[in-house]
Amino acid sequence: MKKNLLICLIIFAAINIGLGQQPTDKVKIEWGEALKGSKKASLEDVIGYDDNGYYILKTDGKSYIELLDDQLYLKTSTQLNLKDIEKGLEQEGLIYFNDEILLLTSKRDRTTKVNTLYMQKVNKTLLKPAKKRIKLGEIEFERRNNAGTFSYVISNDEKKLLIYYNMPYEKASPEKFGIHVLDESLATIWDREMELPYKDNLFFVEQFRLDNNGNVYVSGVEYEDEASIYRTRKKGNDGAKYKYHILAYNKDNERVKDYEIALNDKFITDLQFEVADNGDLICGGFFSENGTYSIKGSFFLKVDGKTKTIVSQNYKEFGEDFITQHWSKKQVKKAKKKEEKKGKSIEMYEYDLDDIILREDGGAVLIGEQYYTYTYSYTSTDGNGNSRTVYVTVYVYNDILVVNTNPDGTISWINKIPKRQSTSNDGGYYSSYALAVVKDRLYFVFNDNIMNLDANKDPNNDKIHRFSLKEGVCVLAEMKMDGSFEKEALFNLKDEKFITRPKVCEQTSDNEMIIFGKFKRTNKFARVIFDQ
């Protein structure tokens, strides 16, 4: 009798799980064709999109530019063979800017010891680079493994393009970089080689930004001395000997404007910033009492772009109840014991600040995620008695953290979307999340365990199940502007034979997101259309 009762309970649970994972009716999903390929074949980037369809970069040991039509069926595929352009070229990036696909390449000349950056348009019909190239900059180098790096940023209004490149420098000397700002027609607005006002071993660059007027901003952390770098990480406030800076470079003035970002007695652990249309800096981030590996609260501040003064500053501690949401009783007990014994306040461990989103009403939203890695080893012995040490790196992506601020800078609410993603030796290939901003709502897409769909609605629940393919489901978490959220299934991974790769999914219009996934040798795209 007991055995029969147990079987009934299992069947009942399975029925409930099936009902809980019915696809959401908040969005419409349109599937593309299944594209066969090698196991190595994968999407690297959604380059851009227009009326013809979606331009993507695919790799399988070689690089391909491909065009998917509006039904997500493969229309054109062209191998990107840089040898056809010039021997020795290296690919630096593909940019979609002002309805053009731009290919960035570089070439290191061993004889002259000059690394040259080029840009050329890609024909959107043939998907082949045009013959004409524009030379954007040169880097002189002494060693091939220190020949500089190139990257780019597009302004918020998408009418300016910044190409920047780090240049080789002597140790303990100021870091050098080159700037090249282009307009919509790819004409140069201004370019310059610059030197940071701080020594490279004490100043760590974090972000580049380009405002709508073509001015360049660089954020970074300045340490007092080399010893303080170690002390800060290990001792928290007792060893905090660093400052955050945002450096502004103007096309009409070679003098750098230096904004120092500080919170008085608060220990900043992470910072993101955006430039408002009037030139003010909108900054947000996390702070701690223990060190750079944990956070206790969040802050927002606004800096006057002209006077460099802080015009508003607000911060909010998370509170112990919020920090320990979805923690196990064992985790809470351990944290409280550490607080009592070592005086370490209970904080949230290893959260990275991903983005700051400016709202139309003057407010802003911060989005972060718990992310960390760890490595362990074990000894393996084969049939012949030969032993070897195997190293395993684990990639952990857990809860999503969202902080909302009012137009006056006060923090109105904070919330966490719980998830548990842990994989080994894969770089977190199917982990993390994709984000779409649709009107006044945030939509997060990620892989989850089907058991979590109902379970994590309760903030006191400590049984958040880890994602696995066996119970895998792609979910949609809708967060409203009051801080509440609902999480529903988009589709079952096994049913669709589709494992989403959130890191390469992209919002392509006001109410649309393109998601990409793999299953064995098959690649597939889907369009998610949000109900407006």
Residue pairs with C-beta under 8 A, 6 or more apart in sequence:
17 450
17 451
20 450
20 453
20 454
20 489
21 450
21 453
21 473
21 489
21 492
22 489
23 29
23 488
23 489
23 490
23 491
24 476
24 488
24 489
24 490
26 476
26 478
26 488
26 530
26 531
27 476
27 490
27 528
27 529
27 530
27 531
28 528
28 529
28 531
29 490
29 491
29 526
29 527
29 528
29 529
30 71
30 72
30 526
30 527
30 529
31 72
31 496
31 524
31 525
31 526
32 68
32 71
32 72
32 73
32 524
32 525
32 526
32 527
33 72
33 73
33 74
33 524
34 497
34 522
34 523
34 524
35 74
35 522
35 523
35 524
36 521
36 522
37 60
37 521
37 522
37 523
38 60
38 61
38 521
39 520
39 521
40 59
40 60
40 61
41 58
41 59
41 60
41 521
41 523
42 58
42 59
42 60
42 501
42 518
42 523
43 56
43 57
43 58
43 501
43 504
43 516
43 523
44 56
44 57
44 58
44 59
44 63
44 504
45 56
45 57
45 94
45 504
46 54
46 55
46 56
46 504
46 505
46 506
46 508
46 514
46 516
47 55
47 56
47 57
47 65
47 94
47 95
47 96
47 101
48 54
48 55
48 96
48 101
49 55
49 96
49 508
49 514
50 99
50 124
52 67
52 69
52 75
52 124
53 67
53 68
53 69
53 70
53 75
54 67
54 68
54 72
54 508
54 514
54 525
55 65
55 66
55 67
55 96
55 101
55 124
55 127
56 65
56 66
56 67
56 68
57 63
57 64
57 65
57 66
57 80
57 94
58 64
58 65
58 66
58 77
58 523
62 79
62 80
62 81
63 79
63 80
63 91
64 77
64 78
64 79
64 80
65 77
65 78
65 80
65 94
65 101
65 122
65 127
66 74
66 75
66 76
66 77
66 78
66 127
67 74
67 75
67 76
67 77
67 124
67 127
68 74
68 75
68 525
69 75
72 514
72 525
72 526
72 527
76 125
76 126
76 127
77 127
78 126
78 127
78 128
80 91
80 103
80 129
82 89
82 90
82 91
82 105
83 89
85 105
85 120
85 129
85 133
86 107
88 107
88 108
89 105
89 106
89 107
89 118
90 105
90 106
90 107
90 108
91 103
91 104
91 105
92 104
92 105
92 106
92 117
92 150
93 103
93 104
93 150
93 151
93 152
94 101
94 102
94 103
94 104
94 122
95 101
95 102
95 104
95 152
95 154
95 161
96 102
97 154
97 158
97 161
98 158
98 159
98 184
98 185
98 186
100 121
100 122
100 124
100 186
101 121
101 122
101 124
102 119
102 120
102 121
102 122
102 186
103 119
103 120
103 121
103 122
103 129
104 117
104 118
104 119
104 150
104 152
104 163
105 117
105 118
105 119
105 120
106 115
106 116
106 117
106 118
106 150
107 115
107 116
107 118
108 114
108 115
108 141
108 144
108 147
109 115
109 116
110 144
113 140
113 141
113 142
114 138
114 139
114 140
114 141
115 138
115 139
115 140
115 141
115 147
115 148
116 135
116 137
116 138
116 139
117 135
117 136
117 137
117 138
117 139
117 150
117 163
117 165
118 133
118 134
118 135
118 136
119 133
119 134
119 136
119 163
119 186
120 129
120 130
120 131
120 132
120 133
120 134
121 129
121 130
121 132
122 128
122 129
122 130
123 129
123 130
134 186
136 163
136 180
137 163
137 165
137 178
137 180
137 191
139 147
139 148
139 165
139 167
139 168
139 178
140 167
140 168
141 147
141 148
141 168
142 168
143 168
146 168
147 168
148 165
148 166
148 167
148 168
149 165
149 166
150 163
150 164
150 165
151 163
151 164
151 165
151 208
152 161
152 162
152 163
152 164
153 161
153 162
153 164
153 208
153 209
153 210
154 160
154 161
154 162
154 210
155 161
155 162
155 210
155 211
155 212
155 214
156 211
156 212
156 274
156 275
157 212
159 183
159 184
159 212
160 181
160 182
160 183
160 184
160 189
160 210
160 212
160 213
160 214
161 181
161 182
161 183
161 186
161 210
162 179
162 180
162 181
162 182
162 208
162 210
162 216
163 179
163 180
163 181
163 182
164 177
164 178
164 179
164 180
164 208
164 216
165 177
165 178
166 175
166 176
166 177
167 176
167 177
167 178
167 193
168 176
169 175
169 176
169 200
171 200
171 201
172 199
172 200
172 201
173 199
173 200
174 195
174 196
174 197
174 198
174 199
174 200
175 195
175 196
175 198
175 200
175 203
175 205
176 193
176 194
176 195
176 196
177 193
177 194
177 196
178 191
178 192
178 193
178 194
179 190
179 191
179 192
179 193
179 194
179 216
179 249
180 188
180 191
181 188
181 189
181 190
181 191
181 210
181 214
181 216
181 251
182 188
182 189
183 189
183 214
189 214
189 251
190 214
190 251
192 249
192 254
194 249
194 256
196 203
196 205
196 218
196 220
196 247
197 247
197 256
197 258
198 220
198 222
198 245
201 226
202 222
202 223
202 224
202 225
202 226
202 229
203 220
203 221
203 222
203 223
203 245
204 220
204 221
204 223
205 218
205 219
205 220
206 219
206 220
206 221
206 271
207 217
207 218
207 219
207 220
207 272
207 273
208 216
208 217
208 218
209 216
209 217
209 218
209 219
209 273
209 274
209 275
210 216
210 217
211 217
211 275
211 279
212 277
213 279
214 251
215 248
215 249
215 250
215 251
215 275
216 248
216 249
217 246
217 247
217 248
217 249
217 273
217 275
217 281
218 246
218 247
218 249
219 244
219 245
219 246
219 247
219 271
219 273
220 244
220 245
220 247
221 242
221 243
221 244
221 245
222 242
222 243
222 244
222 245
223 229
223 232
223 241
223 242
224 241
224 242
225 241
228 239
228 241
228 242
229 242
230 239
231 238
231 239
231 241
232 239
232 240
232 241
232 242
232 291
232 292
233 239
233 291
233 292
233 293
234 291
235 291
236 267
236 288
236 289
236 290
236 291
236 292
237 267
237 289
237 290
240 267
243 260
243 261
243 262
244 260
244 261
244 262
244 268
244 271
245 258
245 259
245 260
245 261
246 258
246 259
246 261
246 273
246 281
246 283
246 303
247 256
247 257
247 258
247 259
248 256
248 257
248 258
248 259
248 305
249 256
249 257
250 257
257 308
258 308
259 281
259 303
259 308
261 268
261 271
261 283
261 301
261 303
262 268
263 287
263 299
263 301
263 313
263 315
266 287
266 297
266 299
266 315
267 287
267 288
267 289
267 291
268 285
268 286
268 287
268 299
269 285
269 286
269 287
269 288
269 291
269 292
269 294
269 295
270 285
270 286
270 295
270 351
270 352
270 353
270 368
271 283
271 284
271 285
271 353
272 283
272 284
272 285
272 353
272 354
272 355
272 356
272 366
273 281
273 282
273 283
273 284
273 356
274 281
274 282
274 356
274 358
274 364
275 281
275 282
275 305
276 282
276 305
276 358
278 305
279 305
279 306
280 302
280 303
280 304
280 305
280 311
281 302
281 303
281 305
282 300
282 302
282 356
282 358
282 364
283 300
283 301
283 302
283 303
283 356
284 298
284 299
284 300
284 301
284 353
284 356
284 364
284 366
284 403
284 405
285 298
285 299
285 353
285 366
286 295
286 297
286 298
286 299
286 351
286 353
286 368
287 295
287 296
287 297
287 298
287 299
287 315
288 294
288 295
288 296
288 347
289 296
289 345
289 347
290 296
290 344
290 345
290 347
293 349
293 350
294 347
294 348
294 349
294 350
294 351
295 318
295 347
295 348
295 351
296 317
296 318
296 323
296 345
296 347
296 348
297 315
297 316
297 317
297 318
298 315
298 316
298 318
298 366
298 403
298 411
298 414
299 313
299 314
299 315
299 316
300 312
300 313
300 314
300 315
300 364
300 366
300 405
300 409
300 411
301 310
301 312
301 313
301 314
301 409
302 310
302 311
302 312
302 313
302 409
303 309
303 310
303 311
304 310
304 311
312 408
312 409
313 409
314 405
314 409
314 410
314 411
315 411
316 403
316 411
316 414
318 348
318 414
320 346
322 414
322 416
323 346
323 347
323 348
324 331
324 332
324 335
324 346
325 416
325 418
325 459
325 460
326 399
326 416
326 418
326 456
326 459
326 461
326 462
326 464
327 335
327 462
328 462
329 462
335 346
336 346
338 344
339 345
339 346
348 370
348 401
349 370
349 372
350 370
350 371
350 372
351 368
351 369
351 370
351 371
351 401
352 368
352 369
352 370
352 371
353 366
353 367
353 368
354 367
354 368
354 369
355 366
355 367
355 435
356 364
356 365
356 366
356 367
357 364
357 365
357 367
357 437
358 364
359 365
359 407
361 407
362 407
363 404
363 405
363 406
363 407
363 412
364 404
364 405
365 402
365 403
365 404
365 405
365 442
366 401
366 402
366 403
366 404
366 405
367 400
367 401
367 402
367 403
367 435
367 442
368 400
368 401
368 403
369 397
369 398
369 399
369 400
369 401
369 432
369 433
370 396
370 397
370 398
370 399
370 401
371 396
371 397
371 398
371 428
371 432
372 396
373 393
373 394
373 395
373 396
374 393
374 394
374 396
375 391
375 392
375 393
375 394
376 391
376 392
376 394
377 389
377 390
377 391
377 392
378 389
378 390
378 392
379 387
379 388
379 389
379 390
380 387
380 388
380 389
380 390
381 387
382 388
392 424
392 425
393 424
393 425
394 422
394 423
394 424
395 422
395 423
395 424
395 426
395 427
395 428
395 431
396 421
396 422
397 419
397 421
397 422
397 428
397 431
397 432
397 433
398 418
398 419
398 420
398 421
399 416
399 417
399 418
399 419
400 416
400 417
400 419
400 433
400 444
400 446
400 477
401 414
401 415
401 416
402 414
402 415
402 416
402 417
402 442
402 479
402 483
403 411
403 413
403 414
404 411
404 412
404 413
404 414
404 481
404 483
405 411
405 412
406 412
412 483
413 482
413 483
414 483
415 479
415 483
415 484
415 485
417 444
417 477
417 479
417 485
417 487
418 452
418 456
418 464
419 433
419 446
419 448
419 452
419 464
419 467
420 449
420 452
420 464
420 465
420 466
420 467
421 428
421 430
421 431
421 432
421 446
421 447
421 466
421 467
422 466
422 467
423 429
423 430
423 431
428 503
429 501
430 447
430 467
430 499
430 500
430 501
430 502
431 446
431 447
431 467
431 502
431 503
432 446
432 502
432 503
433 444
433 445
433 446
433 502
434 444
434 445
434 446
434 500
434 502
434 503
434 505
434 506
434 507
434 513
434 515
435 442
435 443
435 444
435 445
435 507
436 442
436 443
436 445
436 507
436 513
436 528
436 530
437 443
437 507
438 510
438 511
438 530
438 532
439 510
439 532
440 480
440 481
441 478
441 479
441 480
441 481
442 478
442 479
443 476
443 477
443 478
443 479
443 513
443 530
444 476
444 477
444 479
445 474
445 475
445 476
445 477
445 490
445 500
445 502
445 505
445 513
445 515
445 528
446 474
446 475
446 477
446 500
446 502
447 467
447 472
447 473
447 474
447 475
447 493
447 499
447 500
447 502
448 467
448 472
448 473
448 474
448 475
448 487
449 465
449 466
449 467
449 468
449 471
449 472
449 473
450 471
450 472
450 473
450 489
450 492
451 465
451 471
452 464
452 465
452 487
453 473
453 475
453 487
453 488
453 489
455 461
455 463
455 464
455 465
456 464
456 487
457 487
465 471
469 493
469 494
469 499
472 492
472 493
472 494
472 499
473 489
473 490
473 491
473 492
473 493
474 489
474 490
474 491
474 492
474 493
474 498
474 500
474 515
475 487
475 488
475 489
475 490
476 487
476 488
476 489
476 490
476 528
477 485
477 486
477 487
478 485
478 486
478 487
478 488
479 485
490 528
491 498
493 499
493 500
497 519
497 522
497 524
498 517
498 518
498 519
498 524
498 526
499 517
499 518
499 519
500 515
500 516
500 517
501 516
501 517
501 518
502 515
504 516
505 513
505 514
505 515
505 516
506 513
506 514
507 513
508 514
510 532
511 529
511 530
511 531
511 532
512 527
512 528
512 529
512 530
513 527
513 528
513 530
514 525
514 526
514 527
514 528
515 525
515 526
515 527
515 528
516 523
516 524
516 525
517 523
517 524
517 526
518 524
